[in-house]
Amino acid sequence: MAHFSKRNRRREREVQQALDNRLELVKEGFTRRDLIKMGLMTGAGVLIPKVGLTHAYGQTLDSYSRDRSNCDLGNSPQPAQVFVDPMPIPPQLPARLLTDPGLTFGAPPQLCPNNAPNPNNGNLPFEGRGQFNGTLRPGTDCFQFFNQYPPQKYYVQRIRANANFRITSDTNIPAQTIWGFNLGGSASSDVATFPGPTIVSHYQEPWLIRRFNELPTQSQNGGFGVPEMSTHLHNFHTAPESDGGPCRWFFRGQYFDYYFTGQQAGFASTHQPNGDINESLSTLWYHDHRIDHTAENTYKGLEGFHLIFNQFDTGNETTGFRLPSYPQFDIPIILTDKLLDPSTGKICFDTFNFKGLLGDVQLANGIVQPFFNVNKRRYRFRVLNGGPSRFYELFLTDPLSPGTVIPFWVVGNDGNLLPTPIQVTSFRLSVAERYDIIIDFNQVKSLIGSHTKVRLENRLVQTDGQGPTCDLFAGGQGTSCVEFRIGSAVADSSVDPATHPTFYQLPSVIAPRITRNFVFDRDNGQWVINDRFADCNELRFTVTQNSAENWVLTNPRNDWQHPIHVHLEEHQILSRVIDGGRHSSRSGSYYDPSRDCTFGGGGGGISTTRPGVPNVEVSRKDVTRLQFDEDATLFFRFRDFQGDWPMHCHNTVHEDHAMMLLFQVQPGVTDNNQNP
């Protein structure tokens, strides 16, 4: 036994040395491609066993990931108490005049990129727009529709490091170094925050955001993160030059202008000139999307909310749809989980873990398990899963009576209001999904009795980054994300969802021009779509502009789940079909019927017209949670813009390890490749 213990200690030291050495490679900026050239990684993305990289016992990456290291699940130091810090609400990003120094630097915002060389930044172009995968393509990426819909609002953000960010008031856990977005000022006192400032826009008011990359050098990244940025506005109907796609990143010292028409989808095609009101969005978010490094950069803090209002979803509960007023009773919540190095208390990340990363420190709006004071009235909460790999199934739990069933209402999915509210007792979130929910704390108080606390609890069991299991914890045994503390009653003019108000109607589904098929699988340690890896230089297929298509997404395995996100256009899920192991034999994974455990709708039921689709998913969506052994059929219409966009898994670790493709939309082109 003594010899066995001694060998374990030696093994642990070697595992930790291997992690430290790999983090040093990341710190120095080595990519997967660099490691392949150096002979340290196979073309399929598997680390070749080397002493000091895997470790002396020669484990592969997969076996390594099961070994205990400092940056590992279960090792993080925890605050002495939870629910002691208030949940912060991100500040709103202020609009700026065109005379603002941030908007006059280099050149004012203009139709085509300002690619003039900046002598104070190594002669790199002032603006990063027009670069593709780090290389300038002169004459490209001029704004589409810029003159038809000129900007009416201007914003500035500076992407910076903040070495004094606290995730808890417990002084035993030190301040963290995050990367984030500030409020746009140039002064050092305008620090980066996580989440970033909330951006608030209104339809029919086009806007432009100039973002400066002011991050430190690669050698100062604290072990992970690459200071090359591409900020994606997740789910807005956007041209590729402003979409923040993974291949349009910009360097330190550059700025990048992002322009948005502010119109609903269909504005230049089916519903001119302003778009289809039924395609209105509400809850969006922005985040870094740099190819190969999205997981580590977003994990470091580069995420924030973007909310959009219009004449119906007004932000004022006395007008339009009468949803709870913003910002007093309309609250964004971003959920993330982190790992902390027990030797330093600092957030850590192993970029060589290809399966996915789970943390054991739960944050809401950047704070460990905070509390939030509410009144006895209705609130709208916009709940976002900020990743990188955890799934959630969220319930309201009475800590003194965990078995009490507490219902609430879903009003929106992925930033889209449902046709009418649906009452549920839970909802499931994969990475990047959003749910807008209404909680009536007056009714909650009547259910829980004399005490005043109720918690937003994740009961979904997940043991690693590949996806959730089929199990739920019993009430009170999961992880509480936020504690709501119910105070006195106040006036409430918001609509009662129990009266079944109507919001937008679903756009019609028409016959598709073509059906395309996409299989999401694993190949030699990395992730593939139709057996191929991500490549910025390859456009897999072309969609005919202003046409409709069906896409069938297939997960051939019962040991992974993938949240699939498509840029440019939203989709509707037409069906979810469990294939009963048909694909498992093809992929070589063992078929286990007990893992065919789809989300049952959280009490909201399953659609009677769309097979297998929960009623809360009968909506427009931008992320589809591809479950075990499942085929999901999606309907799209591709309108208005031309160019290239990605589709990818939004488990950002899977995304960074090649589960992505690029497609393009062009007029007058017919591409009949059904398996691109």
SVG drawing of the C-alpha trace seen along z (x, -y; Angstrom):
<svg xmlns="http://www.w3.org/2000/svg" viewBox="-57 -66 66 68">
<polyline fill="none" stroke="black" stroke-width="0.4" points="0.0,0.0 2.9,-2.4 4.3,-1.8 0.9,-2.4 0.5,-5.7 4.0,-6.8 3.3,-6.1 0.1,-8.1 1.9,-11.1 4.5,-10.8 1.8,-10.4 0.0,-13.5 3.2,-15.6 3.7,-14.5 0.1,-15.2 0.4,-18.7 3.7,-19.3 2.1,-18.2 -0.7,-20.7 1.7,-23.5 3.8,-22.8 0.7,-22.8 -0.5,-26.1 3.0,-27.5 2.5,-26.6 -0.8,-28.4 0.7,-31.4 3.2,-31.7 0.5,-31.6 1.0,-28.2 -2.1,-26.9 -3.2,-23.4 -1.6,-24.0 1.7,-25.0 1.8,-21.8 1.2,-19.7 4.1,-21.4 6.3,-20.7 5.3,-17.0 3.6,-17.3 0.0,-16.7 -1.5,-14.5 -3.4,-16.0 -6.5,-14.7 -5.8,-16.8 -4.5,-14.1 -1.5,-15.0 1.4,-12.6 2.5,-11.0 5.5,-13.0 7.0,-13.3 6.0,-16.7 3.0,-17.2 0.8,-14.1 3.1,-12.7 5.5,-9.9 2.9,-7.2 2.1,-8.1 -1.7,-8.6 -3.6,-10.0 -5.6,-13.2 -8.8,-11.3 -7.2,-9.3 -5.4,-12.4 -8.6,-14.3 -9.7,-11.7 -6.7,-12.3 -6.8,-14.7 -4.9,-18.0 -5.1,-21.4 -7.4,-22.7 -10.0,-20.0 -13.5,-19.4 -13.8,-19.1 -10.6,-20.9 -11.7,-24.5 -11.6,-26.5 -15.1,-27.5 -16.4,-30.6 -17.1,-30.0 -20.7,-31.0 -23.0,-31.6 -25.9,-34.0 -23.9,-36.7 -23.2,-38.9 -25.9,-40.8 -26.3,-39.9 -25.1,-42.9 -27.0,-44.2 -24.7,-45.2 -24.7,-48.9 -26.2,-50.1 -23.7,-51.1 -24.2,-54.9 -24.6,-56.2 -22.0,-58.7 -21.8,-61.6 -19.9,-61.3 -17.5,-63.9 -16.5,-61.5 -12.7,-60.9 -13.3,-57.2 -15.3,-57.7 -12.9,-60.2 -9.7,-58.1 -8.3,-57.0 -11.3,-58.0 -15.1,-58.4 -17.2,-55.4 -17.6,-55.0 -19.0,-52.6 -15.7,-50.8 -13.0,-49.8 -10.3,-52.3 -7.4,-50.1 -4.8,-53.0 -1.7,-51.9 -1.3,-53.1 2.4,-54.0 2.0,-53.7 0.8,-50.1 3.4,-48.5 1.7,-49.8 -1.3,-47.5 -4.5,-49.0 -6.3,-51.3 -9.4,-49.1 -9.6,-45.3 -12.6,-45.2 -11.5,-43.8 -9.1,-41.3 -10.0,-37.6 -8.2,-35.0 -5.5,-37.6 -4.9,-38.7 -6.1,-42.0 -8.3,-41.5 -8.4,-45.0 -11.7,-46.2 -13.8,-43.8 -16.3,-44.0 -17.9,-47.3 -21.2,-47.6 -24.3,-46.3 -27.3,-48.7 -25.3,-51.4 -26.6,-54.2 -30.2,-52.9 -30.2,-52.7 -27.6,-55.1 -26.7,-54.8 -28.7,-56.8 -26.9,-55.7 -23.2,-55.3 -21.4,-53.4 -17.8,-52.7 -16.4,-49.8 -12.8,-49.1 -11.8,-45.4 -9.4,-45.4 -8.0,-43.3 -9.1,-43.9 -6.8,-42.4 -9.0,-43.4 -12.3,-41.7 -13.9,-40.0 -16.3,-37.0 -16.9,-36.9 -16.4,-39.1 -14.7,-36.2 -11.1,-37.4 -9.8,-33.9 -10.5,-33.8 -8.4,-36.5 -9.3,-39.0 -9.4,-37.6 -7.9,-38.8 -10.7,-38.9 -10.9,-40.2 -14.0,-42.2 -15.7,-45.2 -15.9,-48.7 -18.3,-51.6 -16.3,-53.1 -14.2,-55.7 -10.4,-55.9 -9.6,-56.6 -8.1,-53.7 -10.8,-54.2 -13.3,-52.9 -12.6,-49.3 -13.7,-46.1 -16.5,-44.2 -18.0,-40.7 -20.7,-40.6 -20.0,-43.5 -22.3,-46.5 -25.8,-45.8 -26.5,-47.3 -30.1,-48.5 -31.3,-49.1 -34.7,-49.8 -35.8,-48.5 -35.8,-51.0 -32.9,-52.8 -29.8,-51.6 -26.7,-51.6 -22.9,-51.3 -20.5,-50.1 -16.7,-50.8 -14.7,-48.3 -11.0,-48.8 -8.7,-45.9 -6.7,-47.1 -5.8,-43.7 -2.3,-42.9 0.2,-40.9 -0.1,-37.1 2.7,-36.6 0.5,-38.5 -2.6,-36.3 -2.3,-34.5 -2.1,-31.0 -5.0,-31.2 -6.7,-33.5 -5.6,-35.0 -5.8,-38.8 -7.2,-38.7 -10.9,-39.6 -14.1,-39.0 -17.2,-40.1 -20.3,-38.3 -23.8,-39.7 -25.5,-36.4 -28.7,-35.9 -29.1,-39.3 -29.9,-39.3 -26.5,-40.7 -24.2,-40.9 -21.0,-39.0 -18.8,-42.1 -20.5,-43.0 -21.6,-39.5 -18.4,-38.9 -17.7,-35.6 -14.9,-33.4 -12.5,-34.2 -12.9,-38.1 -10.8,-38.8 -8.7,-41.9 -5.4,-42.5 -4.3,-44.5 -4.2,-48.2 -6.8,-48.0 -10.5,-49.0 -13.4,-47.3 -16.7,-49.0 -19.8,-46.9 -22.9,-48.3 -26.4,-47.0 -29.4,-47.9 -31.8,-47.8 -34.5,-46.1 -36.3,-42.8 -35.5,-39.9 -37.1,-40.3 -36.5,-44.0 -34.9,-43.8 -37.0,-40.8 -40.3,-39.6 -41.3,-42.5 -39.8,-45.7 -38.7,-48.1 -38.6,-47.3 -38.9,-43.5 -41.4,-41.1 -42.7,-42.2 -43.1,-38.5 -39.3,-38.2 -38.7,-40.7 -36.0,-39.7 -35.6,-40.7 -32.8,-38.9 -29.5,-38.8 -25.9,-38.6 -22.5,-39.5 -19.3,-37.5 -15.9,-36.8 -15.8,-34.4 -12.1,-34.1 -11.6,-30.8 -9.9,-28.2 -10.1,-30.4 -13.7,-31.2 -13.9,-29.0 -11.0,-30.4 -11.7,-34.1 -15.4,-33.9 -14.4,-31.9 -12.1,-34.9 -15.1,-37.2 -15.9,-38.5 -19.7,-38.2 -22.5,-40.6 -26.3,-41.2 -27.8,-43.1 -31.6,-43.8 -33.8,-45.1 -37.2,-46.8 -39.9,-47.9 -43.4,-49.3 -44.8,-46.1 -42.0,-44.8 -41.5,-48.3 -39.7,-48.0 -42.7,-49.8 -45.3,-47.6 -48.1,-50.2 -47.7,-50.0 -47.5,-47.4 -47.4,-43.8 -47.1,-45.1 -44.2,-42.9 -42.5,-44.0 -40.7,-47.3 -37.0,-47.5 -34.7,-47.9 -36.5,-47.8 -38.4,-44.5 -36.7,-43.1 -33.5,-41.5 -30.8,-39.8 -29.0,-36.8 -25.9,-35.1 -25.0,-31.7 -21.4,-30.5 -19.3,-28.0 -15.6,-28.2 -12.7,-26.2 -10.3,-27.7 -6.7,-26.6 -6.5,-25.5 -2.9,-26.7 -3.7,-30.3 -7.5,-30.7 -7.3,-32.0 -9.7,-31.0 -7.9,-28.3 -8.6,-26.6 -6.9,-23.7 -7.1,-24.4 -6.1,-20.8 -9.2,-19.3 -11.2,-18.5 -14.3,-17.0 -15.6,-20.2 -15.1,-22.0 -17.2,-21.9 -16.7,-24.2 -17.5,-23.6 -17.9,-27.3 -21.3,-28.6 -21.7,-32.3 -24.6,-34.4 -23.7,-37.8 -20.1,-37.2 -20.7,-36.6 -20.6,-33.3 -24.2,-32.2 -25.5,-35.7 -28.9,-36.8 -31.3,-39.2 -34.0,-41.2 -37.4,-41.3 -40.8,-42.6 -44.1,-40.8 -45.0,-41.3 -44.1,-39.9 -40.6,-40.0 -39.2,-39.2 -35.8,-37.3 -33.7,-36.8 -31.7,-33.7 -28.6,-32.9 -26.3,-30.0 -22.9,-31.6 -21.0,-28.3 -18.6,-26.9 -20.0,-23.3 -22.5,-22.9 -26.2,-22.3 -28.9,-23.5 -32.4,-22.4 -33.7,-25.2 -36.4,-25.0 -37.6,-27.3 -36.9,-25.7 -38.1,-26.5 -35.0,-25.7 -37.2,-24.9 -39.6,-22.6 -37.6,-21.5 -40.5,-19.2 -42.9,-22.1 -43.7,-22.6 -43.4,-26.2 -44.7,-27.0 -43.7,-30.0 -44.1,-31.1 -42.0,-30.9 -42.6,-33.9 -39.5,-33.7 -37.0,-31.2 -33.6,-32.3 -34.7,-35.9 -38.0,-35.3 -41.4,-35.8 -43.6,-32.8 -47.1,-33.2 -48.5,-33.0 -47.0,-32.3 -46.6,-28.6 -46.6,-27.6 -43.8,-25.3 -42.0,-24.0 -38.6,-23.9 -36.7,-24.7 -33.5,-23.3 -30.6,-25.4 -27.7,-24.3 -24.8,-26.6 -26.0,-29.9 -29.7,-29.3 -31.8,-31.9 -35.2,-31.7 -37.3,-34.7 -39.4,-33.8 -42.0,-35.5 -42.0,-34.8 -44.9,-36.2 -43.3,-36.5 -46.7,-37.4 -47.9,-33.9 -44.5,-32.3 -44.9,-33.9 -48.3,-32.3 -46.9,-28.9 -43.9,-29.0 -45.6,-30.5 -44.1,-32.8 -40.5,-32.7 -39.1,-34.8 -36.5,-32.9 -36.7,-30.9 -33.8,-29.7 -33.2,-29.2 -31.8,-25.7 -30.0,-23.6 -31.1,-20.0 -29.6,-18.5 -26.9,-15.9 -23.7,-16.4 -20.4,-14.7 -18.2,-15.9 -18.1,-18.3 -19.6,-16.0 -23.2,-16.7 -25.7,-16.0 -26.9,-12.6 -30.5,-11.5 -30.9,-12.2 -32.2,-15.1 -31.2,-15.8 -34.0,-15.8 -35.2,-19.3 -32.6,-21.0 -29.8,-18.6 -28.8,-20.5 -26.8,-23.7 -28.6,-26.9 -27.6,-29.7 -29.4,-32.7 -31.4,-33.2 -34.4,-35.5 -35.4,-37.3 -39.0,-38.4 -39.9,-41.8 -43.0,-43.9 -45.7,-44.3 -45.4,-47.1 -47.6,-48.3 -47.7,-45.9 -49.1,-47.0 -47.6,-44.2 -49.7,-41.6 -50.7,-38.5 -49.5,-35.5 -52.3,-33.4 -54.7,-35.5 -52.9,-34.0 -52.0,-37.2 -50.8,-36.9 -47.5,-38.1 -46.0,-37.6 -47.2,-34.8 -44.8,-32.3 -43.8,-33.0 -45.2,-30.5 -43.3,-27.4 -43.1,-27.0 -41.8,-24.1 -38.0,-24.0 -35.9,-24.2 -33.6,-21.5 -33.0,-19.4 -29.4,-19.2 -28.0,-16.7 -25.4,-17.3 -23.9,-14.7 -22.1,-16.0 -19.6,-13.4 -16.1,-12.9 -13.0,-11.8 -9.7,-11.0 -10.2,-13.2 -11.7,-16.3 -15.1,-17.2 -16.4,-17.1 -19.4,-18.0 -19.9,-15.5 -16.5,-14.1 -14.7,-17.4 -13.0,-19.9 -13.5,-23.7 -11.5,-25.6 -11.7,-29.4 -10.6,-28.9 -13.4,-26.5 -17.0,-27.4 -18.8,-24.1 -22.0,-25.0 -24.0,-27.9 -27.5,-28.8 -29.6,-30.5 -30.5,-34.0 -34.2,-34.4 -34.8,-30.7 -36.0,-28.2 -34.2,-25.1 -34.7,-22.2 -31.6,-21.0 -31.5,-17.7 -29.0,-17.7 -27.9,-14.3 -26.2,-13.2 -25.1,-9.7 -24.0,-9.0 -25.6,-8.5 -22.6,-9.8 -22.5,-13.4 -24.9,-16.3 -24.3,-19.4 -26.0,-22.8 -26.0,-23.8 -26.0,-27.5 -26.5,-28.9 -25.6,-32.5 -27.6,-34.9 -31.0,-33.3 -33.2,-31.8 -34.9,-28.5 -38.0,-26.6 -37.7,-23.0 -40.1,-20.9 -39.4,-17.6 -37.1,-15.8 -36.8,-12.1 -34.9,-9.6 -33.4,-7.1 -33.4,-4.1 -29.7,-3.3 -29.7,-3.5 -26.8,-5.8 -25.0,-4.4 -23.9,-1.3 -22.6,-3.5 -20.5,-5.5 -19.3,-2.5 -20.7,-3.7 -22.7,-1.2 -26.4,-1.9 -28.0,-2.2 -31.8,-2.8 -31.7,-4.3 -29.8,-7.3 -32.7,-8.2 -33.8,-10.8 -35.1,-13.9 -36.3,-17.0 -40.0,-16.6 -40.9,-20.2 -40.6,-21.1 -44.4,-20.7 -45.3,-22.6 -46.0,-19.5 -45.0,-18.3 -46.3,-19.8 -49.2,-17.9 -48.1,-19.1 -44.3,-19.0 -43.2,-15.5 -41.0,-15.4 -40.8,-19.2 -41.6,-20.6 -44.2,-23.4 -41.6,-25.8 -39.5,-25.2 -42.3,-25.9 -40.8,-29.2 -38.1,-30.8 -34.7,-29.7 -31.0,-30.1 -29.7,-27.2 -31.0,-23.7 -29.9,-21.3 -29.0,-18.1 -29.8,-15.3 -28.6,-11.7 -29.2,-9.7 -31.4,-12.4 -32.3,-13.8 -33.6,-17.3 -35.2,-18.8 -35.0,-22.6 -36.6,-25.1 -34.8,-28.2 -35.4,-31.2 -32.2,-33.0 -32.9,-36.6 -31.5,-40.1 -27.7,-39.7 -25.0,-38.1 -21.8,-36.6 -20.5,-33.8 -21.5,-32.7 -20.7,-29.7 -22.7,-26.9 -21.1,-25.3 -21.5,-23.6 -21.8,-26.1 -20.2,-23.9 -17.3,-26.3 -14.7,-23.6 -16.2,-21.5 -16.4,-24.6 -12.7,-25.4 -11.7,-21.9 -13.2,-22.0 -16.9,-21.4 -17.8,-24.2 -18.3,-24.9 -18.7,-28.0 -21.5,-28.4 -22.4,-31.3 -25.6,-32.9 -25.5,-34.3 -28.2,-35.2 -28.7,-33.2 -26.6,-30.2 -28.0,-26.7 -26.1,-24.3 -27.7,-20.9 -25.2,-19.3 -27.3,-17.6 -24.4,-16.3 -21.9,-19.2"/>
</svg>
